[in-house]
Amino acid sequence: MGLLDIVKNEFIDVIEFVDETNKLIVHKYTRSGNEIKQGSKVIVREGQVAVFLKSGQLADILPPGSHTLNTENLPILSKLEAFKFGFNSPIKSDLYFISLKQFIDNKWATKNPIMVRDSDMNMVRITAFGKFSFHITDSVQFMREVFGILGKAMTYDIVQYLSSLIMEAFAVIIGELNIPVLDLAVKYQEISTLLLSYVNEKIQETGIQISKVIIENISLPEEVEKLIDEQSGIGMASKNMDTFMQYQTARAMRDAASQESGLAGLGAGMALGNTLANTVNTSVNEQTSSQDNISQLRELKLLLDEGILSQEEFDAKKKQILGL
């Protein structure tokens, strides 16, 4: 190091930090030997605080504004340091800038499917994902609990920590609500509110607060969704066969056109649709006929009980209806 470098190194510092990435929660100011000159200026911008740590101990916190470092505005740190003058550095400590702004669009998702009891499907696995926002509300608590105890300094580490808490909360809340899976779609807002309350209660000592939790999707395994689709199709067929046939024909034409043989496979598709339609029609007709027979037998039983029909007449009519 030359003489000019030595002289430059002893000039008063102007210390500030601008996060151009807009993603950093904590930024550590670095200087050779962690030496900060007495009389240096620290510029703390809105949405930031500057935190001094000495040997891992929280020393001083500077709010937004311009600060000149001396014994008057660093009373706690002054007690920890042997202040000297001249070119000797009076402050040997770590300086961190902490962002207090909102960090939005952080993702959370269930790592593994969650097993839940369901009134319709007995037992089912569900997955979910969404986004959340958070910010630092207490820089002292944050530095002590998260940075100091948990050892989490990077934004990624903190986001992963919060995401895991949301996943835990989601599993607990879904189990407690006991809502049928098919009804969860209309409960997103209610579940989000419960997630927010649950997680903030867990992290109230960390100086972090989650401001919003969004549920983007709660879904079933693909094979279960296919079964539900098939059940819906059968239900539609039993109510309106004409509509079902039109639907099946359109699907057959689409699938045939996508094959190498083109529309040559359309006949097979339509034949399959007709076969299915006939099967459903038969099933529906049989069900209707069975219900009619039961109604007739009930009416005959009333006539028998009232003495209008004899037992022999009732038995003969019963055999006729049942085709015996």
Secondary structure, 3 states (H helix, E strand, C coil): CCHHHHHHHHCCCEECCCCCCCCCCEEEECCHHHEECCCCEEEECCCEEEEEEECCEEEEEECCEEEECCCCCCHHHHHHCCCCCCCCCCEECEEEEEECCCEEEEEEECCCCEEEEECCCEEEEEEEEEEEEEEECCHHHHHHHHHHHHCCCCHHHHHHHHHHHHHHHHHHHHHHHCCCHHHHHHHHHHHHHHHHHHHHHHCCCCCEEEEEEEEEEEECCHHHHHHHHHHHHHHHHHHCHHHHHHHHHHHHHHHHHHCCCHHHHHHHHHHHHHHHHHHHHHHHHHHHHHHHHHHHHHHHHHHHHCCCCCHHHHHHHHHHHHCC
